[in-house]
Amino acid sequence: MHKRIHAFRTFLRLFVRYALHVREVLVGLLVLIFAGGLAISWIEGIELGKAIYFAFITGLSIGYGDITPETALGRVVSVAIGLVGLLFVGLAAAVATRALRDLIVQLSQQQ
């Protein structure tokens, strides 16, 4: 069990290290999703908190469907939010993959 905890800590340390290399891009993508929420709030007349919630649920490809855009412009903005979210999730997955690969290399060198 101790080895697993150590491996998980090492993975987290590597993940944070690599995420810091692309932090500007990650933060920029999050800002774009937030801006999309602001736009949805203004376009659709939705309460700001609900619009931000909608933007992040859409951006992370969860899409519960409890809030949906009614206007054509709102739908276009929603698609843009989804595309930005795909970039964010893809970059996070790439960072995690790199960290996992390096963890596996480290563990194999220890044996």
N, C-alpha and C positions, 0 to 999 in steps of 0.2 A: 504494500500500500504506500509506503514511504517513497518508493521509486516513482509511482504514478503521480504523487503530489509534486515531487521534484520536477518531473517531466512537464507537468502542467504549468508550474511556475516558470520554467525555462521557456515554454511556448509563449506564455503571456509576455515575458520580457522581450523575446524576439519579435512578437507581434507589435508591441508598443514601439520598439526600435525602428521597425520598418514603416509603421504608420507615421512616425514622426518625419520620415523622409518625404512623405507625400501629404503632409498635414495641410498644406495650403490648398491642395486640390480637394481633399476631403472636406475642409471647412468651406471652400468655395461652393462645392456641390450642395452642402447643407444650407448655405445662405440662399442658393437658387431655389431650393425646395421651400424655404421659409418665404422668399419673395413670391413664389407661386401661390402660397397660402394667402399672402396679402392681396395678390391680384384676384384670386377667387373670391375673397371676402368683398372686394369692391365690385367686381363684375356681377356676382350672384346675389349680393346683398345678404350674405351669410354672416353671422356673428364671427368676429375675428378668431376667437379660440376654436370654434368649430371648423373654420376654414383652415387654420394651421394644422389641426388634427387631420382633416381631410387630406391636406397636402402630404403629410408624412405617411399616412396610411396608403395613399396612392403611390408615393415615391418608393416606399418599401415593398410595393407589389402585394400588399395584403388585401386592400380594397374590400372592406366589409359591405359596401353598398348602402350604408345607412344615410350617407350624404351623397347626392349626385348633382352634377351641374345641369342646369336647365337651358342655358343659352349656348349658341354655337361657339362663341368666343370662350366661354367657360370650359367647354369640352376641349377646345384646342389647347388651352392652358393646362388642363388636366393631363392631356397626352404629353405635353412638354414636361410636366412634373414627373410623369411616369418614366420618360426617357432619362431625365436627370437622375432619378432614383435608381434606374438600372446601372448607370455609370457608377453611382456611389456604392451600390451593393457589389458590383463586379470588382471594383477596386479594393473594397474590404475583403472580398473572397481571395483576390490575388495576393494581398498582404498576408492573409492567414495561411494560404498555400505555401508561400515562401518561408514563413516562420515554421510551419510544420516540416517542410523539406529540410531546413537547417537543423531542426530538432532531431530528426531521424538520422542525419549525418553525424551529429554530435553523439547521439546514443550508440550508433554503430562503431564509432571510434573508441568509445569507452570500453567496449567488450573485447 
